[in-house]
Amino acid sequence: MAEKSHQEGYPTKAYGWAARDQSGVLSPFNFSRRATGEKDVAFKVLFCGVCHTDLHMIKNEWGISSYPVVPGHEIVGQVTAVGSKVEKFKVGDKVGVGYMIGSCHSCDSCHDDLENYCPEVILTSGGTYHDGTTTYGGFSDIMIADEHYAVRIPENLPLDSGAPLLCAGITVYSPLKFYGLDKPGMHVGVVGLGGLGHVAVKFAKAMGVKVTVISTSLKKKEEALEHLGAHSFLVSRDPHQMQAATGTMDGIIDTVSAAHPLLPLIGLLKTQGKLVLVGAPAKPLELPVFPLIMGRKIVGGSSIGGMKETQEMIDFAAKNNITADVEVIPMEYVNTAFERLSKADVRYRFVIDVGNTLKI
């Protein structure tokens, strides 16, 4: 097949897999990428992670999806063309694109390198770009992105197991840094041992923090302690264990997206401890105020990170050999993968081998 044109100012033909309706079933899809600009990079997609957010989007569970939806926002690949004013990248470079692909560049958040909190942030999949076109994600052969929203992938970071760091990795790295839970010797709890939780353990350990995994089930104890190297394990449904751990943690990263009580977690915090929520339950959680007042404790949130911090995270991961634990799959397996993901049947992230298995 002839090499695709990435001529500046002209749309690029692309091919991928998309969901057409709320059934969420994906099938092959031909489409056009937006016209490439002078600050854009075009890259061949090699791997793309499968995030739980993708499942919400293809089924329109948040009520914001516009079909067809091409999912995927943990995207890594190799640059095939650059715009005339691109400064950061050259053809052949390894690059990544995460959850966002644009912002306003004029608000306080953008000025503070917090593009992820821009009121006009543009999502990589299912968003609307500046020119009015729909954004399509990484379940496709080619991506186009403004160089500001692409990160350089270090040579020593594996592309397949590095891809999920562009969403899952930055989602846990950012709150560890911002809330000051990255100091050696601190004690941090991680609630939930899934796609987010397992990389939270790895990042916290690399920062020199003592890590306790908090789970509803004893089943994950061996995995947490022996495979991931957490320092301790706590069963949240065991009142004796919870009582013994009362007031022992400087902070907690809560990755659970299902409804769950916050009071027991708040009880684990030391005075002035911080409970940070990065999972997004569909229904509001009950927040008990009295224990916050009596311990000057904080309940906060965090959502991915700005581009500067995302590059910092990727570099930190490469330096400390941090990757996600992944199951690499072919594109045609993606519908089965989503079925398994809905049942939490993955350890811990599906990654699609787009470069080798997307058949055109």
Protein Blocks (a to p, Z undefined) as FASTA:
>chain_A
ZZddfbehiacdddddddfbfnopacddddddddddfkbccdddfbdcddfklmmmmnop
nopaccdddehjddcdddfbdcfkbfkbcehiacdddfbfbdehlamklmnopaklgfkb
ccfehpacfkopacddfkbfbdcddfklpccddfklcfklmmmmmmmmmmmmmmmmmnop
abghiacddehjafklmmmmmmmmmnopacddddfbfklmmmmmmmnopabdcdfklmkl
mmmmgokafbdcdfbfbdcdfklmmmmpcehiacddfbdcfbdcdddfklmmmnopacdd
dehjafklmmmmmmmmmmnopacddddddfklmmmmmmmmmnopacfbdcddfklmmcZZ
